[in-house]
Amino acid sequence: MKLKKSRELKTDTFYLPGGKHSFAHSIACGALAEECLFENVPNIRDSKVILEVLKNIFKTVEFNEHTKIAHLKDPIYADEMVITNDLLNQSRNIFCIIPALLNRVEKVTIIGVPTGCNIGERPSEWYYSILKQFGVEYKEELNTVTLSWKIKKSAHIHFEYPTMTGTVIALACACLVPGRTELSNCSVEPSCSDQMECMQKLGVSMVGELPDLQILHSMTAKKVQYECSSDRVYAVTLLTAAILAEKNFVIQSKSEINIPEFVKFMRDLNIEVHDAGTSIKIQFENDTSLKSTLIEAGSEPKFSSDWGPFALLILATKSTGRSTITDDVFLKRFQFINFYKDKRNFVNVNLSESYKNDRKIAVAEIQGEKGPIYGGSVENCPDIRGSAAIILSAIVSEEPIEIYDQFQISRGYEDLVGDLENMGFIERC
């Protein structure tokens, strides 16, 4: 597929769909109930894989792609189930629903290692360690892990680093165990707050708020209904498209968009931004010149690691001066620039690694040139957000961008290319 910049913008407004993380994290608790109904579910591969796995513990799993409603009911109790390597390669978020699976299945066998996006070290041992603290029995042999949860117990966990998936697993486990569970230095990613809202609907009693809280007693409700928050990363993706095209644009949402650090980034660049909570509008003047900046990305409340590729793309092609982005979560977050076959692309960007606070970090040093890139063929990037940045680069490329596969994109976006075409940011050659 070849993509190039479109001649004119067809619409200046976009309504956000449901969020990938919001669904994966809230269903981690919703699936603990005997029946759950989720609204505003994103129609993406990641969600569909999660629902497919949940068919092991629900007789009825329905998803209406038009209404974006998922309905799960009629719980199943089984002796054993297997999570295949193929499923793990499609969604790492399967880890989020392991507590729900173990609650109804005597033995869960996991074959292989979860991959999802290949953006750096993501040790599964962290997550298994959390499960073990809640009483889960763990056995590993020949790249196969077997889990069972015969005795449920409360836990006191302090996260050395505020891991998002680890927080989701711990919160889900805490819904099922007796006694008081204490969690500290949790992730404050908004989708974890979505998960806590779902927990409250299940009757779970909590004291405190992220990053430190206590879960006082387990769930009491048997049925839950929840509406997923809008996709914050999609908001960042499309705002990036508008910045690259230098077009006025509005993102609208049913829920708070909640991307304060990206809003700050845009303002630091000298872009006029109006953030009304459920809508964000950016405006360009004829003489708008984007400035350089320094970004320290990582786990929120920092500038989200997910947004790093988009910031790099903007700074490398639209800003003037020297900028630096660091990421203390994923060392391969900026790797997408290496997948262009024409190595003249992004010659103004230098990638390296360094250390900060005894933690290895990725570093992107950018000499802004405010000019186009050359484009051409691009190999498959093993990262959702990096793949999205490659597609967006067609907006500022001298020649069309040619991509060969949309597997990673389909994990996080329903139809990114189609949406960008319909809005008039890009067109197919």
Secondary structure, 3 states (H helix, E strand, C coil): CEEEECCCCCCCEEECCECHHHHHHHHHHHCCCCEEEEECCCCCHHHHHHHHHHCCCEEEEEEECCCCEEEEEEECCEEEEEECHHHHHHCHHHHHHHHHHHHHEEEEEEECCCCCCCCCCCCHHHHHHHHHHCCCEEEEECCEEEEECCCCCCCEEECCCCCHHHHHHHHHHHCCCCCCEEEECCCCCHHHHHHHHHHHHCCCEEEEECCEEEEEECCCCCEEEEECCECHHHHHHHHHHHHHHCCCEEEECCCCCCCHHHHHHHHHCCCEEEECCCEEEEECCCCCCECCCEEEEECCCCEEHHHHHHHHHHHHHHEEEEEEEEECCCCCCCHHHHHECCCCCCCCEEEEEEEECCEEEEEEEEEEECCCECCEEECCCCCHHHHHHHHHHHHHECCCEECCCCHHHHHHCCCHHHHHHHHCCEEEC
